[in-house]
Amino acid sequence: MKTSTGPAADTLIGTIQKNRAAEVRVKLGAYKGHDLIDVRVWAAPYNGNGKGNVPTREGVSLSLAKLPELIRVLQAAWAEAIARGLADDA
Protein backbone atom coordinates (compact mmCIF):
# COMPACT_ATOMS: atom_id res chain seq x y z
CA MET A 1 0.00 0.00 0.00
CA LYS A 2 1.22 3.47 -0.88
CA THR A 3 1.86 5.73 2.12
CA SER A 4 1.59 9.50 2.33
CA THR A 5 4.48 11.56 3.54
CA GLY A 6 3.68 14.91 1.92
CA PRO A 7 1.55 17.83 3.09
CA ALA A 8 -1.67 15.85 2.63
CA ALA A 9 -0.51 13.23 5.14
CA ASP A 10 -2.46 15.00 7.93
CA THR A 11 -5.66 16.51 6.54
CA LEU A 12 -8.82 17.49 8.39
CA ILE A 13 -11.76 16.37 6.25
CA GLY A 14 -14.63 17.64 8.39
CA THR A 15 -16.05 18.34 11.82
CA ILE A 16 -19.40 17.39 13.36
CA GLN A 17 -20.56 19.13 16.54
CA LYS A 18 -21.23 16.39 19.13
CA ASN A 19 -22.50 18.65 21.90
CA ARG A 20 -21.77 22.07 23.39
CA ALA A 21 -18.32 21.03 24.60
CA ALA A 22 -17.11 18.48 22.06
CA GLU A 23 -16.85 17.79 18.36
CA VAL A 24 -16.05 14.80 16.17
CA ARG A 25 -13.24 15.33 13.68
CA VAL A 26 -12.65 13.16 10.62
CA LYS A 27 -9.04 13.26 9.51
CA LEU A 28 -6.76 11.52 7.03
CA GLY A 29 -3.31 10.93 8.40
CA ALA A 30 -0.35 8.61 8.59
CA TYR A 31 1.31 6.83 11.50
CA LYS A 32 4.48 4.76 11.27
CA GLY A 33 4.18 4.61 7.49
CA HIS A 34 0.51 3.57 7.41
CA ASP A 35 -2.23 5.74 5.91
CA LEU A 36 -5.18 6.10 8.30
CA ILE A 37 -8.69 7.45 8.61
CA ASP A 38 -9.19 8.87 12.10
CA VAL A 39 -12.65 9.61 13.54
CA ARG A 40 -12.14 11.10 16.99
CA VAL A 41 -13.85 13.21 19.65
CA TRP A 42 -12.07 16.46 20.43
CA ALA A 43 -12.99 18.35 23.60
CA ALA A 44 -11.81 21.13 25.89
CA PRO A 45 -8.96 19.97 28.11
CA TYR A 46 -10.01 18.85 31.60
CA ASN A 47 -7.52 21.18 33.26
CA GLY A 48 -8.97 24.18 31.44
CA ASN A 49 -5.58 25.16 30.01
CA GLY A 50 -5.38 26.10 26.38
CA LYS A 51 -7.75 27.78 24.01
CA GLY A 52 -8.67 24.90 21.73
CA ASN A 53 -9.99 21.40 21.86
CA VAL A 54 -7.68 18.41 22.23
CA PRO A 55 -8.08 14.85 20.95
CA THR A 56 -9.59 12.36 23.38
CA ARG A 57 -9.30 8.57 23.55
CA GLU A 58 -12.85 8.35 22.20
CA GLY A 59 -12.58 7.44 18.56
CA VAL A 60 -11.08 5.06 16.11
CA SER A 61 -8.19 5.02 13.66
CA LEU A 62 -8.43 2.52 10.83
CA SER A 63 -6.27 1.66 7.88
CA LEU A 64 -7.34 3.79 4.94
CA ALA A 65 -7.98 0.53 3.08
CA LYS A 66 -10.89 -0.06 5.53
CA LEU A 67 -12.63 3.23 4.60
CA PRO A 68 -14.93 1.72 1.91
CA GLU A 69 -16.06 -0.95 4.40
CA LEU A 70 -16.67 1.70 7.09
CA ILE A 71 -18.76 3.71 4.62
CA ARG A 72 -20.82 0.60 3.74
CA VAL A 73 -21.47 -0.15 7.42
CA LEU A 74 -22.47 3.45 8.17
CA GLN A 75 -24.82 3.49 5.16
CA ALA A 76 -26.39 0.25 6.43
CA ALA A 77 -26.85 1.83 9.87
CA TRP A 78 -28.53 4.87 8.26
CA ALA A 79 -30.85 2.63 6.19
CA GLU A 80 -31.78 0.66 9.32
CA ALA A 81 -32.49 3.86 11.26
CA ILE A 82 -34.82 5.01 8.44
CA ALA A 83 -36.50 1.58 8.31
CA ARG A 84 -37.17 1.75 12.05
CA GLY A 85 -38.57 5.28 11.79
CA LEU A 86 -35.70 6.74 13.80
CA ALA A 87 -34.61 9.12 11.03
CA ASP A 88 -36.08 10.83 7.99
CA ASP A 89 -34.77 9.94 4.55
CA ALA A 90 -33.13 13.31 3.99
Phi and psi in degrees as GROMACS dihedral restraints (atoms count N, CA, C in turn):
[ dihedral_restraints ]
;  ai    aj    ak    al  type     phi  dphi    fc
    3     4     5     6     1   -73.2    20    10
    4     5     6     7     1   137.8    20    10
    6     7     8     9     1  -113.1    20    10
    7     8     9    10     1   151.9    20    10
    9    10    11    12     1   -95.5    20    10
   10    11    12    13     1   134.9    20    10
   12    13    14    15     1  -131.5    20    10
   13    14    15    16     1    -2.5    20    10
   15    16    17    18     1   -87.2    20    10
   16    17    18    19     1  -166.2    20    10
   18    19    20    21     1   -60.9    20    10
   19    20    21    22     1   -26.0    20    10
   21    22    23    24     1   -82.2    20    10
   22    23    24    25     1     1.9    20    10
   24    25    26    27     1   -66.2    20    10
   25    26    27    28     1   -19.2    20    10
   27    28    29    30     1  -137.0    20    10
   28    29    30    31     1    90.3    20    10
   30    31    32    33     1  -125.6    20    10
   31    32    33    34     1   123.1    20    10
   33    34    35    36     1   -74.8    20    10
   34    35    36    37     1   122.8    20    10
   36    37    38    39     1   -90.9    20    10
   37    38    39    40     1   -41.9    20    10
   39    40    41    42     1  -173.1    20    10
   40    41    42    43     1   168.3    20    10
   42    43    44    45     1  -133.8    20    10
   43    44    45    46     1   137.8    20    10
   45    46    47    48     1  -122.3    20    10
   46    47    48    49     1   126.3    20    10
   48    49    50    51     1   -70.2    20    10
   49    50    51    52     1   121.5    20    10
   51    52    53    54     1   -84.5    20    10
   52    53    54    55     1   -47.2    20    10
   54    55    56    57     1  -160.1    20    10
   55    56    57    58     1  -169.1    20    10
   57    58    59    60     1   -61.8    20    10
   58    59    60    61     1   -29.2    20    10
   60    61    62    63     1  -109.9    20    10
   61    62    63    64     1    -4.2    20    10
   63    64    65    66     1  -143.9    20    10
   64    65    66    67     1   157.5    20    10
   66    67    68    69     1  -138.6    20    10
   67    68    69    70     1   159.1    20    10
   69    70    71    72     1  -106.5    20    10
   70    71    72    73     1   125.7    20    10
   72    73    74    75     1  -110.7    20    10
   73    74    75    76     1   136.1    20    10
   75    76    77    78     1  -108.4    20    10
   76    77    78    79     1   124.6    20    10
   78    79    80    81     1  -137.8    20    10
   79    80    81    82     1   143.3    20    10
   81    82    83    84     1   -97.9    20    10
   82    83    84    85     1   136.5    20    10
   84    85    86    87     1  -156.3    20    10
   85    86    87    88     1  -173.7    20    10
   87    88    89    90     1  -139.6    20    10
   88    89    90    91     1   145.6    20    10
   90    91    92    93     1  -144.1    20    10
   91    92    93    94     1   124.6    20    10
   93    94    95    96     1    49.3    20    10
   94    95    96    97     1    42.6    20    10
   96    97    98    99     1    82.4    20    10
   97    98    99   100     1     5.8    20    10
   99   100   101   102     1  -112.3    20    10
  100   101   102   103     1   129.7    20    10
  102   103   104   105     1   -75.2    20    10
  103   104   105   106     1   136.1    20    10
  105   106   107   108     1  -132.4    20    10
  106   107   108   109     1   154.4    20    10
  108   109   110   111     1  -108.2    20    10
  109   110   111   112     1   129.8    20    10
  111   112   113   114     1  -121.3    20    10
  112   113   114   115     1   123.8    20    10
  114   115   116   117     1  -119.4    20    10
  115   116   117   118     1   110.3    20    10
  117   118   119   120     1  -142.6    20    10
  118   119   120   121     1   146.1    20    10
  120   121   122   123     1   -80.4    20    10
  121   122   123   124     1   132.0    20    10
  123   124   125   126     1  -116.6    20    10
  124   125   126   127     1   136.5    20    10
  126   127   128   129     1  -145.2    20    10
  127   128   129   130     1   167.0    20    10
  129   130   131   132     1   -62.9    20    10
  130   131   132   133     1   142.2    20    10
  132   133   134   135     1   -63.0    20    10
  133   134   135   136     1   144.3    20    10
  135   136   137   138     1   -61.2    20    10
  136   137   138   139     1   -33.4    20    10
  138   139   140   141     1   -80.9    20    10
  139   140   141   142     1    -3.3    20    10
  141   142   143   144     1    78.2    20    10
  142   143   144   145     1    -3.9    20    10
  144   145   146   147     1   -77.6    20    10
  145   146   147   148     1   148.3    20    10
  147   148   149   150     1    92.2    20    10
  148   149   150   151     1   162.4    20    10
  150   151   152   153     1  -108.6    20    10
  151   152   153   154     1    -9.1    20    10
  153   154   155   156     1  -123.8    20    10
  154   155   156   157     1   173.5    20    10
  156   157   158   159     1   -76.0    20    10
  157   158   159   160     1   157.3    20    10
  159   160   161   162     1  -125.4    20    10
  160   161   162   163     1   154.2    20    10
  162   163   164   165     1   -68.8    20    10
  163   164   165   166     1   143.3    20    10
  165   166   167   168     1  -106.4    20    10
  166   167   168   169     1  -179.9    20    10
  168   169   170   171     1   -80.7    20    10
  169   170   171   172     1    -9.7    20    10
  171   172   173   174     1   -78.2    20    10
  172   173   174   175     1   111.1    20    10
  174   175   176   177     1   154.2    20    10
  175   176   177   178     1  -173.3    20    10
  177   178   179   180     1  -147.2    20    10
  178   179   180   181     1   141.6    20    10
  180   181   182   183     1  -117.7    20    10
  181   182   183   184     1   127.0    20    10
  183   184   185   186     1  -125.7    20    10
  184   185   186   187     1   154.7    20    10
  186   187   188   189     1   -56.1    20    10
  187   188   189   190     1   139.2    20    10
  189   190   191   192     1   -57.6    20    10
  190   191   192   193     1   -27.5    20    10
  192   193   194   195     1   -63.8    20    10
  193   194   195   196     1   -21.1    20    10
  195   196   197   198     1   -85.4    20    10
  196   197   198   199     1    -7.4    20    10
  198   199   200   201     1   -57.7    20    10
  199   200   201   202     1   -46.1    20    10
  201   202   203   204     1   -58.8    20    10
  202   203   204   205     1   -38.2    20    10
  204   205   206   207     1   -67.1    20    10
  205   206   207   208     1   -41.0    20    10
  207   208   209   210     1   -60.7    20    10
  208   209   210   211     1   -43.5    20    10
  210   211   212   213     1   -61.4    20    10
  211   212   213   214     1   -44.7    20    10
  213   214   215   216     1   -59.5    20    10
  214   215   216   217     1   -43.8    20    10
  216   217   218   219     1   -66.7    20    10
  217   218   219   220     1   -41.3    20    10
  219   220   221   222     1   -65.8    20    10
  220   221   222   223     1   -38.0    20    10
  222   223   224   225     1   -65.0    20    10
  223   224   225   226     1   -38.5    20    10
  225   226   227   228     1   -64.8    20    10
  226   227   228   229     1   -39.9    20    10
  228   229   230   231     1   -63.3    20    10
  229   230   231   232     1   -41.1    20    10
  231   232   233   234     1   -64.3    20    10
  232   233   234   235     1   -44.6    20    10
  234   235   236   237     1   -62.0    20    10
  235   236   237   238     1   -40.7    20    10
  237   238   239   240     1   -66.4    20    10
  238   239   240   241     1   -40.0    20    10
  240   241   242   243     1   -62.2    20    10
  241   242   243   244     1   -40.4    20    10
  243   244   245   246     1   -65.7    20    10
  244   245   246   247     1   -45.3    20    10
  246   247   248   249     1   -59.8    20    10
  247   248   249   250     1   -34.3    20    10
  249   250   251   252     1   -85.1    20    10
  250   251   252   253     1    -2.7    20    10
  252   253   254   255     1    79.0    20    10
  253   254   255   256     1    17.0    20    10
  255   256   257   258     1   -85.3    20    10
  256   257   258   259     1   -17.2    20    10
  258   259   260   261     1  -147.3    20    10
  259   260   261   262     1   153.7    20    10
  261   262   263   264     1   -86.1    20    10
  262   263   264   265     1   148.9    20    10
  264   265   266   267     1   -79.9    20    10
  265   266   267   268     1    82.4    20    10
